[in-house]
Amino acid sequence: MKAGSSVKVTYSLPEQLAEQVREVVGKGRAPSASAFVARVLREALLRERDALLAEEFRQAAADPDFLAACEEVERDFEAADAETARLIR
């Protein structure tokens, strides 16, 4: 599918939720129910992505092998970092 193109899908929503979407559109807060649902889904998917990434960071922070690799990289770049620090002072 091309970026910006749309596909028609069907989902079932609780009646109260569907009514709230219609109210948002009726108040002019979104151009259409589809546009509103797409916006809300994009926002929810970004939050989900961020939550998954945060969990991966939490797991990495508790992984001794990952932490050891980070320490090794820090040691490997210690001289270069010190040289850069001297140059920017």
N, C-alpha and C positions, 0 to 999 in steps of 0.2 A: 504494500500500500504506500502511495506517495505521501510525503509530509503534507499536512493540511487537508488531505482528503478525509472523507467520513464514510463510515459504514453503518448501516441501520442494524440495530440489535434490539432485542426485546428482553426486558427484565421485569420481574414482578416486585412491586413495592407495597408496603402497607398503605392503606388508603390515606391515613393521616399524613404520612410522609409525602405522598403524591399531592395532597391538598396544599401542604406547605410549599412545595415546589411551585405549584400554580400561583400561590399568593405572592411569592417572590417575583415571579414573572409579571403578574398583574400589577405589582407596585413599580414596575419598570427597573427592577434591580438586576435583571438579566434579559437579554433579547428574546430568549426562548427557553423552554424547559430543557431542550437538548443542550443548549449552550451552558445553562446553569449546571446541569448534571456533569457535563464534560469538565467544567471548571472545578467543581467539587471533587470529582474523581482524580483530576490531576493533582490537586492539593493533598488529597488523602494518599495517593501513590508516592508523592514526594516525602510525606511524613513516614510512610512505611519504609521507603528506601533509607531515610535517615535513621530510623530505628534499627534496621538491619545492619547498617554500617556501624552504628554505636555498639551493637552487640558484638560485631566482629572485632572492634577496637578493644572492648572489655576482655574478650577471649584472648586476643594477642597480648594484652597487658599481663595476663596470668600465665602465659606460655613461656616456660623457662628457655626453650630453644630459640624462640623469637627474641626474647630479651637478651640472650647471649649474643645473638647475631647483631642486634642493635649496638651492644657494647663493643663488639668487634669493629663495626663500622666507625663508631666514635673514635676508637683507638687509631684506626687506619687513617682518619682524617685529622687527627689531633695537631700534627705539625702544620698542615695546610690551613687549618682554622686559626692557629696562632699567628701564622704569617699574615693572613688576611686581616686579623685583628690589629696587628702592628701597622699595616698599610692604611687602614681607615681611621686611625687616631690622628 
